Amino acid sequence: MVDKAYIQQNLSNTLQETNFPQLGTLYRGKVRDNYTDNEKNMRFIIATDRLSAFDRVITTIPFKGELLNQTSTFWFKKTKNLVPNHLIDIPDPNVAIVHQCDTFPIEMVIRNYVTGSAWRAYQRGERVSGIRFPEGLKKNQKLPEPVITPSTKAEKGLHDEPISKEDILEKRLVTKEVYEILEEYTYKLFEFGQLYSAKNNLILVDCKYEFGTTKDDEIVVIDEIHTQDSSRFWIKDTYQERFAAGEEPDILDKEFFRGWLMEQGYMGDGPMPEIVDEVRIELAERYIQSYEILTNELFTPDKNRKVLERIRKNLKLK
């Protein structure tokens, strides 16, 4: 585990953004800077240290970008024979070179527990993406089976919104044939992620997947999979006891940060609260811990910490 003092030393040494116009056309997402090279039909995705919550960029966390990129790379390699993905190469800890894809305008969210935004909707008596959950559920309870609750894919600064399968098809966001493939791939990835996580004393609670098509019209999973940003993880061997006692699960992802923000009265609108150093340090520790548990590898950060210089060198940029 990386020493807490070292994390603190690097609180002001984070990758906020990049500017490499020679890589292609820039699109800056919530967390990743994307450069599209249309001539080569590929994209450079640079994972920054930006942290988002409630669809807003909130702060930066040391080492987050390289941890996210390496976690996602781990899962892409593990699942490439199960579901095709967009990955070509990893030339730098923060950088992925991928096939340029046309992205579907929906995100496939799959849940196996009623928690987070689904629980808040359930408390209000609302359907989740058009689906009515069983009556009498308790917060953080396991569902009878995994449920896909799609959402719209919002532009940066806007909120993703739940959407039903029926509305997706009625609005022709994707065809019925495509949606069935996305469903199949979502169930396959989630089942694999659940089984693999369980071996490492983790519960993969829920996650979201994004998909697109390559120039050859192949449907592939894109962006990231089973990372601390796109997925919710709980510690497995303490879940049942804590659930029975009405306590919150031991959380390994950034969900505690959403809870902290809500305690400050922030849910994506209005002025952002000041993010204290202790919270940023704890987030860094959680990202590192989850990476190490999932991959069974120790995280060794770049001691040089001149990340922009390293990226420029590894991508052979002048």
C-alpha positions as CSV (number, residue, x, y, z in Angstrom):
1,M,0.0,0.0,0.0
2,V,1.3,3.5,-0.9
3,D,2.2,5.4,2.3
4,K,-0.4,8.0,3.4
5,A,2.3,10.6,3.8
6,Y,3.3,10.1,0.1
7,I,-0.3,10.6,-1.0
8,Q,-0.4,13.8,1.0
9,Q,2.8,15.1,-0.6
10,N,1.2,14.6,-4.0
11,L,-2.2,16.3,-3.3
12,S,-1.1,19.3,-5.4
13,N,0.7,17.1,-8.0
14,T,-2.2,15.8,-10.0
15,L,-3.0,15.6,-13.7
16,Q,-5.9,18.1,-14.2
17,E,-5.9,18.1,-18.0
18,T,-3.8,17.6,-21.1
19,N,-3.3,19.6,-24.3
20,F,-1.8,17.5,-27.1
21,P,-3.3,18.9,-30.4
22,Q,-0.9,16.7,-32.4
23,L,-2.8,13.7,-31.3
24,G,-6.1,14.8,-32.9
25,T,-9.4,16.4,-32.2
26,L,-9.9,16.9,-28.4
27,Y,-13.0,16.0,-26.5
28,R,-12.7,16.5,-22.8
29,G,-15.0,14.2,-20.8
30,K,-15.6,14.3,-17.1
31,V,-12.5,12.3,-16.4
32,R,-10.8,11.4,-19.7
33,D,-9.3,13.6,-22.4
34,N,-10.1,12.0,-25.7
35,Y,-8.1,12.7,-28.9
36,T,-9.5,11.4,-32.2
37,D,-7.2,10.6,-35.1
38,N,-9.7,10.1,-38.0
39,E,-7.0,9.3,-40.5
40,K,-5.8,6.3,-38.5
41,N,-9.3,5.6,-37.2
42,M,-8.2,5.5,-33.6
43,R,-8.4,7.4,-30.4
44,F,-6.0,8.3,-27.6
45,I,-7.7,8.2,-24.2
46,I,-5.8,9.9,-21.4
47,A,-7.1,9.2,-18.0
48,T,-6.7,12.3,-15.8
49,D,-6.9,12.6,-12.0
50,R,-10.2,14.4,-12.2
51,L,-12.9,13.0,-9.9
52,S,-16.6,13.3,-10.8
53,A,-19.8,12.8,-8.8
54,F,-23.4,13.6,-9.6
55,D,-22.2,14.2,-13.2
56,R,-19.9,17.1,-12.1
57,V,-16.2,17.3,-12.0
58,I,-15.5,17.9,-8.3
59,T,-11.7,17.7,-7.6
60,T,-8.6,15.7,-8.4
61,I,-7.1,12.7,-6.7
62,P,-3.5,11.7,-6.8
63,F,-2.7,8.6,-9.0
64,K,-6.4,8.2,-9.9
65,G,-5.8,8.4,-13.7
66,E,-3.2,5.7,-13.9
67,L,-5.2,3.5,-11.4
68,L,-8.3,3.8,-13.5
69,N,-6.5,3.1,-16.8
70,Q,-4.7,0.1,-15.4
71,T,-7.8,-1.3,-13.7
72,S,-9.8,-1.0,-16.9
73,T,-7.0,-2.5,-18.9
74,F,-6.9,-5.5,-16.6
75,W,-10.6,-6.1,-17.1
76,F,-10.4,-5.6,-20.9
77,K,-7.7,-8.2,-21.2
78,K,-9.6,-10.6,-18.9
79,T,-12.8,-10.3,-20.9
80,K,-11.6,-9.9,-24.5
81,N,-12.6,-13.4,-25.5
82,L,-16.0,-13.0,-23.8
83,V,-17.0,-9.6,-25.3
84,P,-15.0,-7.7,-27.9
85,N,-13.6,-4.3,-26.8
86,H,-12.0,-1.3,-28.3
87,L,-8.5,-1.6,-26.8
88,I,-5.4,-1.6,-29.0
89,D,-2.4,-0.6,-26.8
90,I,-1.3,0.9,-23.5
91,P,1.7,3.1,-24.3
92,D,1.7,4.8,-20.9
93,P,0.1,4.1,-17.4
94,N,-2.4,6.9,-18.1
95,V,-3.0,6.3,-21.8
96,A,-5.0,3.8,-23.8
97,I,-5.0,3.7,-27.6
98,V,-8.3,2.4,-28.9
99,H,-10.3,1.9,-32.0
100,Q,-12.4,4.9,-32.9
101,C,-16.0,3.9,-32.5
102,D,-19.5,5.4,-33.0
103,T,-20.9,5.4,-29.5
104,F,-24.5,4.3,-28.8
105,P,-26.4,7.1,-26.9
106,I,-27.2,5.0,-23.9
107,E,-25.4,3.4,-21.0
108,M,-26.2,-0.1,-19.9
109,V,-26.5,-0.1,-16.1
110,I,-26.9,-3.4,-14.4
111,R,-27.8,-3.9,-10.7
112,N,-27.9,-6.9,-8.4
113,Y,-28.6,-4.9,-5.2
114,V,-31.0,-2.1,-4.4
115,T,-28.8,0.8,-3.4
116,G,-27.7,4.3,-4.5
117,S,-30.0,6.1,-6.9
118,A,-32.1,3.0,-7.4
119,W,-32.8,2.9,-3.6
120,R,-33.7,6.6,-3.6
121,A,-36.1,6.0,-6.4
122,Y,-37.5,2.9,-4.7
123,Q,-38.2,4.9,-1.5
124,R,-40.2,7.4,-3.6
125,G,-42.3,4.5,-5.0
126,E,-40.9,5.1,-8.5
127,R,-39.9,2.6,-11.2
128,V,-36.2,2.4,-12.1
129,S,-35.9,2.7,-15.9
130,G,-39.4,1.5,-16.2
131,I,-38.9,-1.5,-13.9
132,R,-40.9,-2.0,-10.7
133,F,-38.7,-3.6,-8.0
134,P,-40.3,-6.2,-5.7
135,E,-42.1,-4.8,-2.6
136,G,-40.6,-5.0,0.9
137,L,-37.0,-4.6,0.0
138,K,-34.5,-3.1,2.4
139,K,-31.7,-0.8,1.5
140,N,-28.7,-2.7,0.1
141,Q,-30.7,-5.9,-0.2
142,K,-29.8,-8.3,-3.0
143,L,-32.3,-8.5,-5.8
144,P,-33.8,-11.9,-7.0
145,E,-31.6,-11.5,-10.1
146,P,-29.5,-8.9,-11.9
147,V,-31.6,-6.2,-13.6
148,I,-30.6,-3.9,-16.4
149,T,-31.7,-0.3,-15.8
150,P,-30.4,1.7,-18.8
151,S,-29.7,5.5,-18.7
152,T,-29.2,8.2,-21.3
153,K,-25.6,9.2,-22.0
154,A,-25.5,12.9,-21.2
155,E,-23.0,15.5,-22.3
156,K,-20.5,16.8,-19.8
157,G,-22.3,19.0,-17.3
158,L,-25.7,17.4,-17.8
159,H,-27.2,14.5,-15.8
160,D,-27.6,11.0,-17.1
161,E,-31.3,10.1,-16.9
162,P,-32.9,6.6,-16.4
163,I,-34.7,5.4,-19.5
164,S,-36.7,2.2,-20.1
165,K,-36.0,-0.3,-22.8
166,E,-39.4,0.5,-24.4
167,D,-38.5,4.2,-24.6
168,I,-35.1,3.4,-26.1
169,L,-36.7,1.4,-28.9
170,E,-39.6,3.8,-29.4
171,K,-37.2,6.7,-29.8
172,R,-35.0,4.5,-32.0
173,L,-31.9,5.3,-30.0
174,V,-30.8,1.7,-31.1
175,T,-32.6,-1.0,-33.0
176,K,-34.2,-4.0,-31.3
177,E,-31.4,-6.3,-32.7
178,V,-28.7,-4.0,-31.3
179,Y,-30.3,-3.7,-27.9
180,E,-30.5,-7.5,-27.6
181,I,-26.8,-7.7,-28.3
182,L,-26.1,-5.0,-25.7
183,E,-28.2,-6.9,-23.2
184,E,-26.3,-10.2,-23.9
185,Y,-22.9,-8.5,-23.6
186,T,-24.0,-6.7,-20.4
187,Y,-25.1,-9.9,-18.7
188,K,-21.9,-11.7,-19.8
189,L,-19.6,-9.0,-18.5
190,F,-21.4,-8.6,-15.2
191,E,-21.5,-12.3,-14.5
192,F,-17.8,-12.6,-15.2
193,G,-17.1,-9.5,-13.0
194,Q,-19.2,-10.9,-10.1
195,L,-17.5,-14.3,-10.1
196,Y,-14.0,-12.9,-10.4
197,S,-14.6,-10.3,-7.7
198,A,-16.1,-12.9,-5.3
199,K,-12.8,-14.8,-5.5
200,N,-11.1,-11.7,-4.1
201,N,-13.6,-11.1,-1.3
202,L,-15.5,-8.4,-3.2
203,I,-19.2,-8.0,-4.3
204,L,-19.6,-6.4,-7.6
205,V,-22.9,-4.6,-6.7
206,D,-23.7,-2.8,-9.9
207,C,-21.9,-1.1,-12.9
208,K,-22.4,0.6,-16.2
209,Y,-21.1,-0.3,-19.6
210,E,-20.8,1.8,-22.8
211,F,-20.8,0.3,-26.2
212,G,-20.0,1.4,-29.8
213,T,-19.4,0.1,-33.3
214,T,-16.0,0.0,-35.1
215,K,-15.5,0.9,-38.7
216,D,-16.2,-2.7,-39.5
217,D,-19.6,-2.5,-37.7
218,E,-18.5,-4.7,-34.8
219,I,-20.2,-3.9,-31.5
220,V,-17.6,-3.5,-28.8
221,V,-17.5,-2.4,-25.2
222,I,-15.7,0.9,-24.8
223,D,-14.6,3.5,-22.3
224,E,-14.0,1.5,-19.1
225,I,-15.3,-1.6,-17.3
226,H,-15.4,-2.6,-13.6
227,T,-13.4,0.4,-12.4
228,Q,-13.9,2.3,-9.2
229,D,-15.7,5.0,-11.2
230,S,-18.1,2.8,-13.2
231,S,-18.8,0.2,-10.6
232,R,-19.8,-0.3,-7.0
233,F,-17.9,-2.8,-4.8
234,W,-18.5,-4.0,-1.3
235,I,-16.4,-6.2,0.9
236,K,-18.0,-9.7,0.7
237,D,-17.3,-11.4,4.0
238,T,-18.8,-8.5,6.1
239,Y,-21.8,-7.8,3.9
240,Q,-24.3,-10.2,5.4
241,E,-23.6,-9.4,9.0
242,R,-23.7,-5.7,8.4
243,F,-26.9,-5.9,6.3
244,A,-28.6,-8.0,9.0
245,A,-27.7,-5.3,11.6
246,G,-29.1,-2.5,9.3
247,E,-25.6,-1.1,8.8
248,E,-24.0,0.2,5.6
249,P,-21.7,-2.3,3.8
250,D,-17.9,-1.9,3.8
251,I,-17.5,0.1,0.7
252,L,-14.4,-0.1,-1.6
253,D,-15.4,2.4,-4.3
254,K,-16.1,6.1,-4.4
255,E,-19.7,5.8,-3.1
256,F,-18.7,7.0,0.3
257,F,-17.7,10.3,-1.4
258,R,-21.2,10.7,-2.8
259,G,-22.5,10.1,0.7
260,W,-20.1,12.7,2.1
261,L,-21.2,15.2,-0.5
262,M,-24.9,14.6,0.4
263,E,-24.0,15.2,4.0
264,Q,-22.7,18.6,2.9
265,G,-26.0,19.2,1.1
266,Y,-24.7,18.8,-2.4
267,M,-26.2,16.5,-5.0
268,G,-24.9,18.1,-8.2
269,D,-26.6,21.5,-8.1
270,G,-25.6,24.7,-6.4
271,P,-22.1,25.6,-5.1
272,M,-19.7,22.7,-4.5
273,P,-18.4,22.2,-1.0
274,E,-14.7,22.5,-0.3
275,I,-13.1,19.1,-0.5
276,V,-10.9,18.7,2.5
277,D,-7.5,17.0,2.2
278,E,-8.6,14.0,4.5
279,V,-11.3,13.1,2.0
280,R,-9.0,13.3,-1.0
281,I,-6.4,11.1,0.8
282,E,-9.0,8.5,1.7
283,L,-10.3,8.4,-1.9
284,A,-6.7,7.8,-3.1
285,E,-6.3,5.0,-0.6
286,R,-9.6,3.4,-1.7
287,Y,-8.6,3.6,-5.4
288,I,-5.3,2.0,-4.6
289,Q,-6.8,-0.7,-2.3
290,S,-9.4,-1.7,-4.8
291,Y,-6.8,-1.9,-7.6
292,E,-4.6,-4.2,-5.6
293,I,-7.5,-6.4,-4.4
294,L,-8.9,-6.8,-7.9
295,T,-5.6,-7.4,-9.7
296,N,-3.6,-9.1,-6.9
297,E,-0.8,-6.7,-7.9
298,L,0.9,-4.0,-5.8
299,F,0.4,-0.5,-7.1
300,T,3.7,1.2,-7.7
301,P,3.2,4.9,-8.6
302,D,5.6,6.8,-10.9
303,K,8.0,8.3,-8.4
304,N,9.0,10.9,-10.8
305,R,5.5,12.3,-10.9
306,K,6.1,14.4,-13.9
307,V,3.2,12.8,-15.6
308,L,2.8,15.2,-18.6
309,E,6.5,14.8,-19.5
310,R,6.2,11.0,-19.2
311,I,3.1,10.9,-21.4
312,R,4.8,13.2,-24.0
313,K,7.9,10.9,-24.1
314,N,5.9,7.7,-24.3
315,L,3.8,9.0,-27.1
316,K,6.8,10.4,-28.9
317,L,5.4,13.9,-29.0
318,K,7.6,16.9,-29.6
